[in-house]
Amino acid sequence: MSSGSAATGYRSRNARASTSWSVRFCAASSKKENTMLVLKVTMVEGRTPEQKAELIRRLAEAAGRHLGFPVEEIRTVIYEVGRDEWGIGTMTMAERDRAASSQPGD
């Protein structure tokens, strides 16, 4: 069985709470010099299956192009988190949503 980490990375975006996501990647190689890249995406639930399929396609293409991996050797896993399970500061996203919707003038 092979193990080892050839590369790791992290990127996050928080333009708005509803678009929060992160991507982690690692490359494991074996004694046979075979390499597989795993992309792990964590995001707030609510995207359609079509949106997730497009994200997987684009991430694999971009990673393959920029990191030099064959697309066939790239695996993508999406972890979805509920708004009650994602915290920002001292509040969950659900609490922040409720607080924002109760603001005067909305």
Beta strands, then each sheet from edge to edge (+ up, - down):
strand 1: 8-13
strand 2: 21-29
strand 3: 35-44
strand 4: 74-81
strand 5: 87-88
strand 6: 91-92
sheet 1: 1+ 2- 3+ 4+
sheet 2: 5+ 6-
end
